Amino acid sequence: MRIARFSMGDQVAFGVVEEGGQVIARVGGHPFHGVEFTGERFPVAEVRLIAPMLPSKIVAIGKNYADHAREMGGEPPAEPVVFLKPSTTVIGPSEAIAYPGKLSERVDYEGELAVVIGRLCRDVPAERAGEVIFGYTCANDVTARDLQAKDGQWARAKGFDTFCPLGPWIETELDPADLAITTTLNGEVRQSARTSLLLHDIPALIAYVSAVMTLLPGDVILTGTPAGVGPMSVGDEVGVSIEGIGTLTNRVISRD
């Protein structure tokens, strides 16, 4: 099932995307509490898809593909590298990534598979990770690469407003073990890999992260990006496509 969040005028609602992405059927309340259709149906072209979830936190994993770890100048880490992105980084499909040109000279795309947590949890064993997953979506872990190198820690480089596009919706029925993931810049493929190449798989990540912090419904785990990261410029369009989910597309504008 594909769960989207959308707006029409001054109304915001959840819906189920049907008919190959052409129609959205509105649901009442929050889908975490069950899907109950209201009977309202709208063409997707007549609504505005927005970020499918507003997480309390985004827990991101660095260097979780061996080829990306090496392109960043190091060997793959033995344990997951965990960092946080603030909730204010989240934007939805077709919203603009704001390039902070006064503060950064290089802003990169990083296409990733994102996991959406569906229930409050802590200390989740890897073998029970599936019980706390609501679904999966596409993400772009936008990064001010020069600030990442300059600061040493990553809060500023990863934390600008608009630096975590999510969408276009959440796919709840998906096996994430071996999915194609592709990132394009202005239609040209820049990243291409499969999730089977993750160094630490999704159950392992949920166990690792939940041993440290409580995860709340709607929280998002970014699972890492493959090799091929690179800079974006104002006016560029970046797309993140994941097999079985869809494509998240965002254009880059100047923040200044």
N, C-alpha and C positions, 0 to 999 in steps of 0.2 A: 504494500500500500504506500502511495506517495502522499505525504502530509505536507501541505504548503500553508504558509501564512500570507495573507493578502489584505490589501486595503481597497476600499471603494468609497470615494468621498471622504467623510470623516469617520468611517467605520473600519475597524480592523477585526479580522476573523481568521479562523483556521478552516481548511477545506481539504478534501481528498481530490487529487488530480486524476482525471479519468479520460477515456477516449484518446489515448496516446498523447496526453498533454494538452488537449484542446479544450477541455471542460474542467471546471472546478466545482465540486459539490460541497456546499457549506456544511460545517458541523457545529453543533452547539457546544459551548464550554471549551474545555481544554482537552486535547486528545490523550493526554496522560491518564485521564479519568475514563477513557472509553470513547469510541466514535459513535455519535448519535447524529444522524443526518437531519437537517432542518427542512429539507425539501427544496431549498433554493439552489439553483445551478446557474453558473455564469460562464460565458466563454473566457478562457484565460486571457485572450487578447484585450478584453474589456476591463480587466482588473490589474492592479499593480502588485506583483509578487514582491514581498519584502523578506528580510532575514527570517528564516523559518523558525528560529528560536532566539530568545534573548537570555543567554547564559549568565549565571552569577560569576562565572570565571571560565577562562579558556586555558586549559592545561596543554602545553605544546611539548612535543618531543623533538629534540635536535639530533641530527646525524644518525637517523634510523635506517638509512640505506647505505650500504658500504661504498657505492660509487660516489655518493654525495659527500660522505665523510672524507673521502680521499681528495675530491675536488676542492674541499675546504682546507686541505693541507694537513690532514692527520689520518690516523688509522681508525677503524670503527671502534667505538667505545664498548667496553665489556658490559656496562649497565646503561639503561636509558638515561639520556640527558634531558632533564625536565626544566622547563621555564614557564612563566605565566604571561598571558596577554590580558590587559584589562577589558572589561565588558564593553567599554566605549570604543574599542576598535571595530566592533561588529557593524557591517553593512550588508545589504542584501544584493540579489542579482540586479544588474543594470545600474546600480548606484555607483558613484564615482569614487575612485581612490584619489585622495588629495595628497599630492606630492609636496612635501615641506621643503621647498627649494632654498629657503633662507638658512636651514639647519643641516641639510644633507645634500651631498653631491651624487649619491648613488642609492637608488631605491630598487630592490629586486623583487621579482615574483617568486613564489614557492608554492606550486600546486600540491595539494595534500588530500588524503581521505580523512574526513572528520567523523568521529563517533559521538553521538548524542546520548547522554545518560538519561534513563527514564525513571529512576527512583533514587531516593536517598540511600547512600551506602557507604560503608567503610570496611576495610580489611576483607575485600572480596577475593576468595580463592580463584585462581585462573580458571579452574574447571567450572566455576559458576558465573563467569563473567557475562555470559549470554543472558542471564536473568536480569541484569541491570541495564542492558542496552535497549534504548528505544528505537534507534535507527542510525542511518548514515547519510552524510551529505558531502558536498564538495567544499573545499576551503582554499584560500590563498593566504599563506602566512607572509604577508608583505613585510619586507625588512629593509631598513636603512643600513646598508652593508658597511658604509664607512663609519657610522656611529657604533655599529657592533664591534668593529675592530678597535676603535678609539676607546670605547668605554670599558671593554673587558667583560662586563656583564651586559645583559641584553635588554633590560627593561625599556630603555629609551628607544633603541633601534627597532624593537618589535611593538612598541606601545602607542604609536601615534593614532589619533582618531582615523578611522576608515582602513586600518591596516589588517583587518580580518574579514574579508568578504566570505559569506556563507550562502549556500543555496545550490540550485534553485528551490529545492524542497528536501524533505527527509524521506528516504526510502527505508521502510520498516522490515521488508522481507527480502533479505540479501545475505548471501554468503560472502564475506569480505576477504576470504583467504587468497584469492587469485584473480584480481580485477585489473584490467588495463587502466592506467592513469596517464593522461596526456595534458600538457600545458602548451598553449599556443600564444604567440605574440604577433598581433596583426595578421593572424591566419597562418603563421609559420610555426611548425612544431619545434618546440625548444626542449621539452621534457617528455620522455616516453619510457614507461616502466610498468611493472606489475606489482601488486601488493604482496605477492608471494615472496618478493625480495626484501620485505621488511626484516630487519635484524631481530627486532623484538615484536612479536605479533600482538594482536589486539587483546587477547586474554591476558598475556603477560604484562602489557601496559596498564590495564585496568587493575590488576593485582598490585603492581608496583606503585602506582599513583595512589590508590585507595589505602595503601598501608601508611601513607603520609598524611593525607587530608581526606575529610569527608567530601564526597561528591553529592551534589544536589540535582534534583530533576532539572533537565535542560542544560546542565554543564556540558562542555564540549572538550573532547580530547583530540588534538591534531596529531596524527600518527607519524609525521615526518615527510620530507620531500626527497624525491630522487635527484640524480645528477641532472645538470643542465640549467641550474639557476642562472639568472642574468638580469641586467638592468632594464628598467622601464623608463620611458620618457613621457612628458606631458603630450597628450594626444594619442598615445598608444592604447590598444585594446588587448586585454589579456583574457584568455579563456582556460578554464580548468574543466576537463571532461573525465568522468569516471564511469566505466562500464557498469550498466545496471542502474545508474542514478540519473545522469544527464550532464548538462554543461552550465557552468557558472561563468558569466561574462561581465567584465567591468572595464570601464574606460578610465584613463588617468587624466586628471586635471591638476592645475596649479592650486596649491593651498593658499598662496600669497595673493 
